[in-house]
Amino acid sequence: QKKGDVFLAKQNFVLFVATYCNGEGKNAIPKQVIEFIKRNHEKMVGVVSSGNKNFGKYYAISGDIISRNCKVPLLHKYELFGTETDREKINDILKKIKNGCEPRIGGRPRRVES
């Protein structure tokens, strides 16, 4: 379902998000993702983020920000396109969630910003 230019989630989901930030960690989360979260955070059960380790402490920071602000678990971080090990870990996590071992479903976010 779509509201304006933002899709509305019909079921629980895990958010996969890339990190885009400057050297100071600003603007890590794309505006479109922030708008999606604002309208769908009640159904988000966790977040998986990607990034580039060249950014040091800002590596995949979008997942940390979303996890903290939306009160959902950060399930995994991976670099760039990830490795086979990353894919296996993520698949295992998703299977557990599908089989009813859901992480805590998020509460109201304080404010989602980068």
GIFEN-V307569 format. One record per run of one state. SS is the DSSP state (H for helix, E for strand, - for the rest). FROM is the first residue (numbers start at 1). TO is the last residue. If there is no record, write none. Layout:
BEGIN
SS_FROM_TO + SS_FROM_TO
END
This chain:
BEGIN
-_1_1 + E_2_3 + -_4_5 + E_6_7 + -_8_12 + E_13_18 + -_19_30 + H_31_43 + E_44_51 + -_52_52 + H_53_58 + -_59_60 + H_61_70 + -_71_72 + E_73_79 + -_80_83 + H_84_98 + -_99_114
END
